[in-house]
Amino acid sequence: MDFLLPAPDNAVHRQYLGLSTDKPFSLGQIKAQVVIVEIFSMYCPVCQREAENINAVFRLIQSRPGLKDKVKLIGIGAGNSAYEVEFFREKYSIEFPLFSDTDFSIHKKIGEVRTPHFFCLSLDGNNGFSVFYSGTEAIETPEAFLQTLLKDSGIKTAP
């Protein structure tokens, strides 16, 4: 699961990810202990329905001071152009960084998973990571989903 993403044009998103440059970056360069990666498609009806839940997961992370610097969330639009990703972002009010994968190259590298699919990575601080969660399923509740990921990641946080 080694690939580069373009640095976001949006300075707020670059800051959120802890990127100090506008050059392409790898997932291991994100300044966090855990990165949640959602593979989505703007044409996927389940992704559209799940947008509210994943937004809620993002808000939960951001609302917890002990968590917001440890856990980051990004989305990758499988087969989606930059225009389609931006349309999805605007329609569903997505606040976290989204990236296009127009030619499915990332999608192929990660095993051509169905959408929405979530990968959770534990970063090692040396630009490396390990995958501790991979799943294609609906989010029952944002809080339960986040708690499962936190438990699996080993991150200790105050409630």
N, C-alpha and C positions, 0 to 999 in steps of 0.2 A: 504494500500500500504506500509506495513511494512516488510522489508526484509533486509538481510545483503548481501553486496558484498565483494569479496576478495580485499584486498588492491592491487593496481597494482604492478606488479614486476618492472615496469619502474619507476625509481626515479623521472623523470620529470613529469610523470602523478600523482604520489603521491603529489609532490609539487604543481602542478596545482590545485589539489583538496583540498589542505591545510591539508593533512593528516600527522601527525607526527609519525605514527607507521605503521608497516606492518601487522597489525591485521585487520580482517574483520570490515567493517564500515557500518553504515546506511546512507541513503540519507541526513538525517538531520545533519550529522556530516561534510558535505562538507562546506568549508569556502566560502560562497557566500550568496547573498540575494535571488538569483533565480537560480534554476537548471533546465535546459532543458534536458529531458530524451527522447532519440529516441529508440523505440523498432523496431528492424530491423531483417531481416534474409538474410544471404548471398545468399539464393536461390530465394529471392523475386525480380522479375524484376523491380518493381517500386522502391524498395530500391536501387537497382543498379543505376537506372537513377537519383534518388534523391541524390546520394552520392556527386555529384559535388555541388549541392545547399546547402546541410548541411555543407559541407566543407567551402563554401562561408560564411554561417552564422557564423561559428566558426572564420574565418578570420576577419569578420566585428567586432565581439566582441573583439577579441584580438588587433585589430588596434585602438581601442578607449580607451585611458587611463582611462577615467571615468567609463568605463563599464567592462573592463577585470577582475577586482577584484570583481565585483558584480554579474556577470552572468557566470555560468559554464555549460558545455555541456558534456553529457556522452551518450554512446550507449549500449544497451543490446541486444545481439543476441539471439532471441527466438528460442530454439531448436538447437542452434549452439554450437559445441564444441569449446574449446580453439583454436584448429587448424583452424577451419572454420572462427572464428572471426579474427584470425591473417591473414588468407588469404584475407578476406574482407578488413582489414585495409591496407594491402600492395597493393592490386589490385587498391583500390580507394584512396590511399594516405591519409587515415584518421589520423589526428593529435591528436584528443581528445581521452580520455580513452574509451575503449570498453571492455565489459564484456560478458562472455558466460553464457547462461542459458540452458545448455545441456538437462536437464530433464524437461524443461518448467515450473519449479516450480514458478519462478517469473511471467512468462507469465500467469499462472493460477491465481495467487494472484491479478493481475491487470485486470482480466476480459477477458482474451484470446482475446485481441484486434487484429485487422488485422495489417499488416505491410505495410509501415512504419506508426507508430503511435507516436505522440508526447505528452508527459506530461510536463507541466511546473509547477514547485513547488516554492512557496514562503516560504523561510526558516525563522523561528522565532528566531533563535539564541540559543534556548534551546534544540537542537537536534530534533525539531519538524518542521512540514511544513504543508502547505495546498496546494491543487491542484487548480490552477486558470485557467488552460487551458488543454484540452484533445481533440485531434483531429487526424483523419486519413485522410489526404488529401495531395495532392502534394503542394510543395512550389512554389507559382507563381513566386515570386522574393525573393531572400534572404533578401534584405533590407526591403521589405514590411512585410515579415514574422517576422523579428526581431522587427520592429517598433510596430506591433500588440502585440507581447508578452511584449514588454517594457511598452506599454500603459496599457495593462491588469494587469501588475505586480505592477504598480504604481511607478516604479523606475524613478527618475528624472535624466536625463543626459544632458550634453551639446552636441550639434550636432557635 
